[in-house]
């Protein structure tokens, strides 16, 4: 989930759904409240951990944190060095995820199809939206964290991509890598500044995930088929962002003085300006597709 959340266009929620932990995740988050401190004081840490399923949640958060901290720099490098191949792999991954989630729908009717079309349209419109500038004020970082975390727990909606649209993606990613580098270099002033950025985003994320998990829990309990149809639509629409071959419509200069794409559109491989790597890209799409099938089988065996 951590690796997926770092990449703009890929949702950690998709990975959670495929591995069979999605509903447990949102129910666990929804169950968290301030009574946890009272229980910890009266009944002890062990009882509290079991009652609130904190063993599951802490293991998941540790895994996400390790992945984000260790892979953020690598994924940033790969997206610059081999963008076609990276996007091809994730395109295959999400394509298989769509089929996996769609087959969970037990009853297809007009309402489910309509909801799926609406989800597709909404997700697609997000992928073609023009990103905003990059405000770094504390309130905007809180707002960005609030919006991004909602997307991160929705299969098919990328929290990292919404951060990109909001203009906060580079700030968040550079704060993660900058914090690690500052700590290793012993530059505690810079480390503190990077930490404050991440802390503001974390506050927004905590507020967002707590409020939205309740909505998702209710939807899965009362309208599971329609919810799955909506999530399927979200993932179909997100494929536009993951399409490996793009034409740059606008560029911008980032904080490092580099010219990077600002607005892009999907094109056919033969119209791509540069080496399209068609054979390698298709191979990686297939590998991404197969990876999801393998994850599904592993998750299925663990639930039996």
Order of alpha helices (4+ residues) and beta strands (2+ residues): alpha-alpha-alpha-alpha-alpha-alpha-alpha-alpha-alpha-alpha-alpha-alpha-alpha-beta-beta-alpha
